Amino acid sequence: MSVDIIYGWHVVNHVLLNNYKLIVKLFLYKKHKKVFYLSRLLNKYNINYVFVDLSFFTKILSNKNHQGIYAEINGFAYKSEAYLFKLLENIVNPLLLIFDSVMDSQNLGVCIRLSFIVGVDAIILPYNNSCFISNEIHKISCGVSLTIPIIKVVNVVRILNIIKKKNIYVLGTSEKAKISLYDENLIVSLAVIVGSECSGLRYLTMKNCDSIISIPVKGYVKSLNMAIATSVVLFEVLRQRWYNKNI
């Protein structure tokens, strides 16, 4: 199995608390302010770790913001479609986030981190027209990319049609849509699909959505950054589910 690296306090701490078995070996600055907390966790989970000087991080990571903590982990692996379908069998009222296309790793990393916060059960990416999950995305997502199921599929439209047969409502997003986000019932089993940063959802993808919504805005700028738009939609899902005790 390949080995990846992660570094930075929030990333490593998230993996420790949510999927510690990924960590092969951890390197910790011997004067780290959280050394007692980390040592206790590492001993509890029987994780191999060593104390090092700051020069170690400079040599390995150059000028990156390592915050005195670095870990070698089992390499990232995408989940399969079979995993997704099995997951859906065991979840009541699932929430999926699907990307029709996403090429900006910053946007993808932010959306992955957001997904954990609002309770997304799985993320679906296309094989083509999508950036790969990388160490950079692990960092941007604060490690969530290592703990939330991420599935890569060859044909997004095919997946939409499969999950629709499982009574999952497919909600597309477009700034040109006539239906407002705030007029939709979002407490149902739901898949939110977002388009590319430049051109939005493709025609065939839109055609296979159950509904297309827009985010109401005031002012002259009508379009939102993809990550911001995704956050608005997902937090509205969370708000409705929270209000209706459907989470």
C-alpha positions, 0 to 999 in steps of 0.5 A: 500500500502506498504512503501519503503524508499529512501535517498541521495540527487540525489535519492530524488531530481530525484523523486521530479522532476519526480514523486513527488506524490510517496513521503509520508513524507520527513525528512531533516537535518535542516542545509542542504545546499539545505534547501531553494531549497527543502523547496520551492519544498516541499511546492509547491507540498504540501509534508509533511516534517520535519526538524531533527538532524543528530542523526535521520539519524544515528538511522534510516540508521546507517552508510549509505550515507544519505546526510541529506535527507530521504523519505518514499515513496509509495511502488514500483510496477512493471508495467503490460504487458497491460501497456507496450502494451498501452505505445507502442501504444502512442510512436513513434519510441520506445526504450526498454531495455530487460534483458534475465537475470540479478542477479547483483543489481549493474549492474541492477541499473547502467543500469536503471540509464543509461536508463533514460539518453539515453531515454529508454521508458521501461525496461523489466525483467524476473520473474526468473533469475532476482534480484528484484527492491529494496531500494539498486537499487533505490539508485544505479539508483539515483531514476530512478527505481521509475520513468521509467516503469519496467515490469516483464514478465514470458516468455521473448521469448513470449514478443519478438515475440509480440513486433516484430509483432508491428514492433519493431526490436529486437537486441541481444548482444553477444561477439561472434556475427559477426555483429558489433554494428556500422554496424546496423541501430538503428534509427528504433523502437528498443528493445535491449536485453542483457544476463546474466553477466556470460553466455550471452543470452540464445539460445532460446532468441538469436534465436528469435532476429532479429539480434545479434551484438558484440562490436568491441574491441582492446586488449586481453580482449574481453568481457565487464562488462554487464553494460558497454556493455549495455551503449556502445550499448545504447549510440550508439542508442542515437548517431544515433538517435541524428545525424538523428534527430530521437529522 
